[in-house]
Amino acid sequence: MQYLVILALIVGVYFFFIRERGTKPASPKKDKTQETSNEMVACSACGIYCEVDEALLSNAKYYCSKECVRRG
């Protein structure tokens, strides 16, 4: 009877801790689209470079922040 209890505990620990760890992905794989860098543009007001995705477009000019849009 004691052997069955010990065996049940071992199996329970295995399924609860070890098996759960094996089903999760170890590290998320990056897509090739994420590895490519975005195009950089210069702010028309201050000259700082920022990514096109993060830049603000106003009057066909790129700006790094709302403050630079007001100055430009």
C-alpha positions as CSV (number, residue, x, y, z in Angstrom):
1,M,0.0,0.0,0.0
2,Q,2.9,2.4,0.8
3,Y,4.4,1.7,-2.6
4,L,1.2,2.8,-4.3
5,V,1.1,6.1,-2.4
6,I,4.8,6.8,-3.2
7,L,4.2,5.9,-6.8
8,A,1.1,8.1,-7.0
9,L,3.1,11.0,-5.5
10,I,5.9,10.6,-8.0
11,V,3.5,10.4,-10.9
12,G,1.7,13.5,-9.6
13,V,4.9,15.5,-9.2
14,Y,5.9,14.5,-12.7
15,F,2.6,15.6,-14.3
16,F,2.3,18.7,-12.3
17,F,5.8,20.1,-12.6
18,I,7.9,18.4,-15.2
19,R,5.3,17.7,-17.9
20,E,4.0,21.3,-17.8
21,R,7.4,22.7,-18.3
22,G,7.9,20.5,-21.4
23,T,4.7,21.7,-23.1
24,K,5.6,25.4,-23.0
25,P,7.8,26.8,-25.8
26,A,11.3,27.4,-24.5
27,S,11.6,30.7,-26.3
28,P,9.4,32.5,-28.8
29,K,10.7,32.3,-32.3
30,K,11.1,35.6,-34.1
31,D,9.6,36.1,-37.4
32,K,11.9,37.3,-40.2
33,T,9.7,40.3,-40.5
34,Q,10.5,41.4,-37.0
35,E,14.2,41.1,-37.6
36,T,14.3,43.7,-40.3
37,S,15.0,47.2,-39.2
38,N,12.7,50.1,-40.0
39,E,13.8,53.0,-42.1
40,M,15.2,56.0,-40.2
41,V,14.2,59.6,-41.0
42,A,15.5,62.9,-39.6
43,C,13.2,65.2,-37.7
44,S,12.7,68.4,-39.7
45,A,12.9,70.6,-36.6
46,C,15.8,69.2,-34.5
47,G,17.5,66.7,-36.8
48,I,17.2,63.7,-34.5
49,Y,16.8,60.4,-36.4
50,C,13.8,58.2,-35.5
51,E,12.0,55.3,-37.1
52,V,9.4,56.0,-39.7
53,D,6.8,54.0,-37.7
54,E,7.3,56.3,-34.7
55,A,7.7,59.6,-36.5
56,L,4.9,62.1,-36.9
57,L,4.1,63.3,-40.5
58,S,2.9,66.9,-40.9
59,N,2.9,68.9,-44.1
60,A,5.0,66.2,-45.8
61,K,7.7,66.5,-43.2
62,Y,8.7,64.0,-40.5
63,Y,9.0,65.1,-36.8
64,C,10.1,63.2,-33.8
65,S,7.6,64.7,-31.3
66,K,4.6,67.0,-31.0
67,E,6.8,69.7,-29.7
68,C,8.9,69.6,-32.9
69,V,5.7,69.8,-34.9
70,R,4.8,73.0,-33.1
71,R,8.3,74.4,-33.6
72,G,8.5,73.3,-37.3
